[in-house]
Amino acid sequence: MNLRYQVAGPGTGDQPGTATPGHQALPAIEVTNLSKNFGPIQAVRQVSFQVPAGSIFGLLGPNGSGKSTTIRMLCGLMRPSSGSGQVLGLDIITQAEAIKASIGYMSQKFNLYEDLTVAENLHFFGSIYGLCSTALTRRCRELYEHMRLGGREKQRVGTLSGGWKQRVALACAFIHRPRLLVLDEPTAGVDPVSRRLFWDLLEGLAAEGITILVTTHYMDEAERCHLIALMDRGRLHAFGPPARLMAAAGLPTLEDVFINMAGTEGD
Ligand SMILES: Nc1ncnc2c1ncn2[C@@H]1O[C@H](COP(=O)(O)OP(=O)(O)OP(=O)(O)O)[C@@H](O)[C@H]1O
């Protein structure tokens, strides 16, 4: 299937997802009444939203609010109990395998091979995605530059600092040029300078039209997202650009909106 996605106009001040002439205006992620039950637990309840391509989309919420379950369904790893969804134009129920092959995923634990070098990790993940040796060598060279990994190609990953590991993990998730990157708390335990550099990289990728779905508990990072979904007890509490969520709640920071949500809904 050859689908093209709308891309935000770089430097135009457009909202992410502003249609580029000639491109089909398809959202990168679209879910309707998505729900998942585990026995009596309603982990995700009737969640609906659309995310335009080229957006940095932050999924926020307290522990147990349903973020991971939502992500698993979007990645084709878990079948919803009810509702529907499309990711990169692929159906999350009937085309789950195609979704898994089309997206890049980076977990909080990075999932790197610590005994292998940076280059060996990249080659390993590239070969999983079926890149041939010539394409892989070329792609690795691009990524060393793109992810600012130059000079460390031959270093064992186990000897790198957290910020470097994080960028190697992002490079591995991006090796097959996915149009969607799913990043699960990618900056947990990483120092502020590395976090800022990482977010600069994410903004660069989004400007190229890559959609980024990210979970974070850091509100300064959440404020750098183009779109936020605030989840609580499986429900979508709020959805929109951070500035609009703050204005709608009449609160000065996203952290206030987050705390207000937890406070108003009680236990
Ligand atoms: N496989 C499962 N079996 C039973 N209950 C589950 C399962 N997975 C998640 N849950 C429950 O579903 C609810 C939502 O969990 P989920 O992991 O999606 O939340 P979360 O927002 O990602 O939390 P965290 O920030 O702690 O990762 C929780 O009550 C959790 O205990």
PDBQT file of the ligand as one rigid body, heavy atoms in Angstrom, charges set to zero:
ROOT
HETATM    1  N1  LIG A 301      -2.301  -7.596  30.939  1.00  0.00    +0.000 N 
HETATM    2  C1  LIG A 301      -3.050  -7.013  31.880  1.00  0.00    +0.000 A 
HETATM    3  N2  LIG A 301      -3.885  -7.740  32.653  1.00  0.00    +0.000 NA
HETATM    4  C2  LIG A 301      -4.671  -7.160  33.583  1.00  0.00    +0.000 A 
HETATM    5  N3  LIG A 301      -4.691  -5.836  33.826  1.00  0.00    +0.000 NA
HETATM    6  C3  LIG A 301      -3.877  -5.051  33.100  1.00  0.00    +0.000 A 
HETATM    7  C4  LIG A 301      -3.022  -5.596  32.095  1.00  0.00    +0.000 A 
HETATM    8  N4  LIG A 301      -2.333  -4.568  31.529  1.00  0.00    +0.000 NA
HETATM    9  C5  LIG A 301      -2.740  -3.448  32.155  1.00  0.00    +0.000 A 
HETATM   10  N5  LIG A 301      -3.660  -3.736  33.097  1.00  0.00    +0.000 N 
HETATM   11  C6  LIG A 301      -4.362  -2.771  33.960  1.00  0.00    +0.000 C 
HETATM   12  O1  LIG A 301      -4.918  -1.794  33.100  1.00  0.00    +0.000 OA
HETATM   13  C7  LIG A 301      -4.823  -0.503  33.687  1.00  0.00    +0.000 C 
HETATM   14  C8  LIG A 301      -4.042   0.429  32.762  1.00  0.00    +0.000 C 
HETATM   15  O2  LIG A 301      -2.696  -0.027  32.713  1.00  0.00    +0.000 OA
HETATM   16  P1  LIG A 301      -1.599   0.621  31.742  1.00  0.00    +0.000 P 
HETATM   17  O3  LIG A 301      -0.352  -0.194  31.924  1.00  0.00    +0.000 OA
HETATM   18  O4  LIG A 301      -2.149   0.727  30.383  1.00  0.00    +0.000 OA
HETATM   19  O5  LIG A 301      -1.416   2.065  32.369  1.00  0.00    +0.000 OA
HETATM   20  P2  LIG A 301      -0.238   3.115  32.176  1.00  0.00    +0.000 P 
HETATM   21  O6  LIG A 301      -0.908   4.449  32.101  1.00  0.00    +0.000 OA
HETATM   22  O7  LIG A 301       0.618   2.731  31.044  1.00  0.00    +0.000 OA
HETATM   23  O8  LIG A 301       0.585   3.011  33.521  1.00  0.00    +0.000 OA
HETATM   24  P3  LIG A 301       2.186   3.244  33.792  1.00  0.00    +0.000 P 
HETATM   25  O9  LIG A 301       2.438   4.719  33.660  1.00  0.00    +0.000 OA
HETATM   26  O10 LIG A 301       2.342   2.768  35.198  1.00  0.00    +0.000 OA
HETATM   27  O11 LIG A 301       2.940   2.421  32.793  1.00  0.00    +0.000 OA
HETATM   28  C9  LIG A 301      -4.160  -0.701  35.036  1.00  0.00    +0.000 C 
HETATM   29  O12 LIG A 301      -5.185  -0.824  35.994  1.00  0.00    +0.000 OA
HETATM   30  C10 LIG A 301      -3.419  -2.008  34.876  1.00  0.00    +0.000 C 
HETATM   31  O13 LIG A 301      -3.270  -2.676  36.110  1.00  0.00    +0.000 OA
ENDROOT
TORSDOF 0
